Amino acid sequence: MTGRDKKVAIYAPPHFKATWRKFLEICERDGESASHLVRVWVEGYVQRKDPGNPQRPLTAWSPGHDDQLSLEAQELYRRLFVAADKRGGELPYKLIVNGLYETGIKPVRRPGLADQLATRLTEDGVRVLR
């Protein structure tokens, strides 16, 4: 630990201890850092939840407006992150592309946005399978 690092404690019910031990065993087996995985999860959670319920301009709800498209991309990211969580932290790239077809995002913007979503998901600990 460096001078800037700080230990963080969490409190859990007694029955959680067995789950935590199993988590540590799996991390060791897979060569993963438990601390890193917890930090990635916390960072992803904060990204998904912050700033909460910000006020949006009324124009944000008009079709094709950049705010509306940004909102649709954010909602798609949340759905993809949940889907990856259900798949053990992995997500086929094809699901990202298919998810974009269900939005109002213009076809010309989809390839770039698919790559941006894949990068963001990867940064948040999801393994994107190409």
Residue, then its C-alpha position, 0 to 999 in steps of 0.5 A: m500500500t502506498g501513502r495514498d491508498k486507504k483500506v475500506a471496510i464493508y459490513a455484511p451479515p454473518h452469512f455473507k462471510a462464506t460468499w466473500r471467501k468463495f469470491l476470494e477463492i475464485c479471484e485467486r483461481d482466475g488470477e484476478s484482484a478482488s480489490h480491483l473487481v470491487r473498485v470496477w463494480v463501484e465505479g460502474y455503479v457510480q457512472r450508472k447512477d450519478p447524477g441521479n435525476p438531473q433536470r432536462p430541458l423540455t426540448a430533450w424529449s423532441p424526436g431526434h434531439d441530441d439530448q434524446l439520443s444521448l438519453e437513449a444511448q445511456e438507457l441502452y448502456r444500462r440494459l447492456f450492462v445488466a445483460a452482461d452481468k447476467r452473462g457472467g460479465e461477458l457480452p457479444y458485440k453483436l448485442i450492442v449493435n442489435g440494441l442500437y437498431e432498436t433505438g432512434i439513433k440514426p444509422v450513420r451514427r450507430p457504428g461509432l456509437a457501438d464502438q464507444l459503448a463497447t469501450r465504455l463497457t470494457e472500462d467498466g469491467v465487461r468483457v466484450l466478445r468480438 
